[in-house]
């Protein structure tokens, strides 16, 4: 918020997950969008296997549709692993990216 003089950010893509999504959501401006596509904070856990996701899950925010509408914000999630079955979508995204080679 300091960097935007209190206005907030238009788009945040957050691969961290858990409580970090709460921080990202609070940093959005009106009409801001939060894209969630990972939970890398799970790697910080000392729990084995899928149990690592417990802390991430407990820290995740719950989004209320009415609050989203009142604040004019949006939230979306992407599971990149499921996009391998969508070659046309991946190709479009790659062509649209200014850094795609």
C-alpha positions as CSV (number, residue, x, y, z in Angstrom):
1,X,0.0,0.0,0.0
2,X,2.9,2.3,0.7
3,X,4.2,1.9,-2.9
4,X,0.8,2.8,-4.3
5,X,0.1,5.7,-2.0
6,X,-2.7,3.7,-0.4
7,X,-4.5,3.0,-3.6
8,X,-3.7,-0.7,-3.8
9,X,-2.7,-3.0,-6.7
10,X,-4.7,-3.9,-9.8
11,X,-3.4,-7.5,-10.3
12,X,-1.6,-9.8,-8.0
13,X,-0.5,-13.3,-9.1
14,X,0.3,-15.3,-5.9
15,X,2.0,-18.7,-6.0
16,X,2.6,-18.7,-2.2
17,X,-0.8,-19.7,-0.8
18,X,-2.2,-19.9,2.7
19,X,-2.0,-16.7,4.8
20,X,-0.1,-15.0,2.0
21,X,-3.3,-14.9,0.0
22,X,-4.9,-12.8,2.8
23,X,-2.0,-10.3,2.6
24,X,-2.3,-10.2,-1.2
25,X,-6.1,-9.7,-1.0
26,X,-5.7,-6.8,1.4
27,X,-3.3,-5.1,-1.0
28,X,-5.8,-5.0,-3.9
29,X,-7.4,-1.7,-5.0
30,X,-11.1,-1.4,-6.0
31,X,-11.4,-3.5,-9.2
32,X,-8.3,-5.4,-8.2
33,X,-7.8,-9.1,-9.1
34,X,-6.0,-11.8,-7.1
35,X,-4.9,-14.8,-9.1
36,X,-3.9,-17.8,-7.0
37,X,-1.9,-20.6,-8.6
38,X,0.2,-22.4,-6.0
39,X,0.9,-23.2,-2.4
40,X,4.7,-23.0,-2.2
41,X,4.5,-22.0,1.5
42,X,3.7,-25.7,2.1
43,X,7.4,-26.4,1.6
44,X,8.2,-24.6,4.9
45,X,6.3,-27.2,6.9
46,X,8.2,-30.0,8.7
47,X,5.2,-32.3,8.3
48,X,5.5,-35.3,5.8
49,X,3.8,-35.6,2.5
50,X,0.3,-34.2,1.9
51,X,0.2,-33.2,5.6
52,X,2.3,-30.2,4.6
53,X,-0.8,-28.7,3.2
54,X,-2.6,-28.6,6.6
55,X,-1.0,-25.3,7.6
56,X,-1.6,-23.8,4.2
57,X,-5.2,-24.8,4.3
58,X,-5.8,-23.4,7.8
59,X,-4.3,-20.1,6.8
60,X,-6.3,-19.7,3.6
61,X,-8.9,-17.0,3.4
62,X,-12.6,-17.7,2.8
63,X,-14.0,-15.3,0.3
64,X,-17.6,-14.0,0.6
65,X,-19.2,-13.2,-2.7
66,X,-21.1,-10.2,-1.2
67,X,-17.8,-8.7,0.2
68,X,-16.1,-9.3,-3.2
69,X,-18.9,-7.4,-4.9
70,X,-19.0,-4.5,-2.3
71,X,-15.2,-4.0,-2.7
72,X,-15.3,-4.5,-6.5
73,X,-12.5,-7.1,-6.2
74,X,-12.2,-10.5,-7.8
75,X,-10.4,-13.7,-7.0
76,X,-9.5,-16.6,-9.3
77,X,-7.5,-19.8,-9.1
78,X,-5.6,-21.8,-11.6
79,X,-4.3,-25.3,-11.3
80,X,-1.4,-25.3,-13.8
81,X,-1.2,-29.1,-13.7
82,X,-4.7,-29.3,-15.3
83,X,-3.8,-27.0,-18.2
84,X,-1.6,-29.6,-19.9
85,X,-4.8,-31.0,-21.4
86,X,-5.6,-27.5,-22.8
87,X,-2.9,-27.0,-25.5
88,X,-4.8,-24.2,-27.4
89,X,-5.2,-22.2,-24.2
90,X,-1.5,-22.6,-23.3
91,X,-0.5,-21.6,-26.9
92,X,-2.7,-18.4,-26.7
93,X,-1.2,-17.5,-23.3
94,X,2.3,-18.0,-24.6
95,X,1.7,-15.9,-27.7
96,X,0.2,-13.1,-25.5
97,X,3.1,-13.0,-23.2
98,X,5.7,-10.3,-24.0
99,X,8.5,-12.5,-22.7
100,X,7.5,-15.7,-24.6
101,X,10.1,-16.9,-27.0
